[in-house]
Amino acid sequence: MQVDPAPHFEDPGDDNDNHWWKEIKGFLKNVASATKGASRKQVLRELRRRFSDDQIIEIEAKLAEAATKMGENPPPFIPF
């Protein structure tokens, strides 16, 4: 499994949070589609090829923080 976001040339900022939140959710939807049917253990194994456990935890925390800021529930990142 390899899912890389396309590069964007637009800087994140307070005036375009909604845009970036939609981009993040779209990216996570693509990840979920690519990992459909995979267990949490399988997804974590793939993530650990590129990220440390601490980085994965930080990503999950930042997603939760962003969702709270946007008034939404955190999008799924790793299946339970």
Number of C-alpha atoms within 10 A of each C-alpha: 9 9 11 9 12 7 6 7 6 8 7 11 10 7 7 11 14 12 11 15 16 11 13 16 17 14 16 18 15 15 20 17 10 13 19 11 11 13 13 13 12 14 19 16 12 13 17 13 8 11 14 11 12 9 13 17 12 12 14 17 13 13 20 17 15 18 16 12 12 13 9 11 13 17 16 15 17 19 15 7
